[in-house]
């Protein structure tokens, strides 16, 4: 293992410190499709980056793009088979972020 033990690293500081991690409240009294709207409003750019990175990795192994197309367009309907409220939460996240449901 190549990393040295560090001490006195809390609270974080230094050139890579970007600030405190925000706290979000997921209100379970809201309809499932709306519960994640506030988080997606703030983090959709980061989520899109993660999803694009995953697509890039998949396309490295399957360069035709067919796998990503299948996930994005052909099997998205499988989320309807998930139990309530998960199916509606995923649909809400997709709607709020603009990322395909698949």
C-alpha positions in Angstrom: 0.0 0.0 0.0 1.6 3.2 -1.1 -0.2 5.9 0.8 1.2 7.4 4.0 -0.9 7.7 7.1 -2.1 11.3 7.5 -2.9 13.2 10.7 -4.6 16.5 11.4 -6.7 16.4 8.2 -9.9 17.4 9.8 -11.5 19.8 9.2 -10.5 19.7 5.6 -8.5 22.5 4.1 -6.0 23.1 1.4 -6.0 23.6 -2.4 -8.4 20.7 -3.2 -11.0 21.6 -0.5 -14.1 22.7 -2.3 -16.3 23.5 0.7 -18.6 21.6 3.0 -20.9 18.9 1.6 -24.5 20.2 1.4 -27.3 18.5 3.3 -30.5 17.7 1.5 -33.8 16.6 3.0 -35.8 14.1 1.0 -39.4 14.7 2.0 -41.2 11.4 1.9 -44.5 13.2 2.3 -44.1 14.5 -1.3 -45.3 12.4 -4.2 -42.5 10.0 -5.2 -42.0 11.6 -8.5 -41.2 15.0 -6.8 -39.0 13.8 -3.8 -35.7 14.2 -5.6 -36.4 17.5 -7.5 -34.4 19.7 -5.2 -31.3 17.5 -5.3 -31.6 17.1 -9.1 -31.9 20.8 -9.5 -28.5 21.2 -7.8 -26.7 18.0 -8.9 -28.0 17.2 -12.4 -24.8 18.3 -14.1 -22.8 16.0 -11.9 -25.2 13.2 -12.4 -25.1 13.7 -16.2 -21.3 13.6 -16.0 -21.4 10.2 -14.1 -23.9 8.7 -16.5 -21.8 9.9 -19.5 -18.6 8.4 -17.9 -20.5 5.1 -17.6 -21.6 5.3 -21.2 -18.0 6.0 -22.3 -16.8 3.0 -20.4 -19.5 0.7 -21.9 -18.8 2.1 -25.4 -15.1 1.3 -24.9 -15.9 -2.4 -24.6 -18.9 -2.3 -27.0 -18.1 0.5 -29.5 -21.2 0.0 -31.6 -23.2 2.0 -29.1 -25.9 -0.7 -29.1 -25.7 -1.5 -25.4 -26.2 2.1 -24.4 -29.0 2.4 -26.9 -30.7 -0.7 -25.5 -30.4 0.6 -21.9 -31.5 4.1 -22.7 -34.4 3.2 -25.0 -35.4 -0.4 -25.0 -35.4 -1.5 -21.3 -36.5 1.7 -19.6 -40.0 0.2 -19.4 -38.6 -2.3 -16.9 -38.6 0.4 -14.2 -42.4 0.0 -14.3 -42.0 -3.4 -12.8 -40.2 -2.1 -9.7 -42.4 -1.8 -6.6 -44.0 1.5 -5.6 -42.6 4.1 -4.8 -39.2 3.2 -6.4 -40.6 3.2 -9.9 -42.1 6.7 -9.6 -39.0 8.0 -7.8 -36.8 6.9 -10.7 -39.2 8.4 -13.2 -39.1 11.7 -11.2 -35.2 11.7 -11.2 -35.2 11.1 -14.9 -37.7 13.9 -15.5 -35.9 16.4 -13.2 -32.4 15.6 -14.6 -33.2 15.2 -18.3 -31.3 11.8 -18.2 -33.0 8.9 -20.0 -34.9 6.6 -17.7 -32.9 3.6 -18.7 
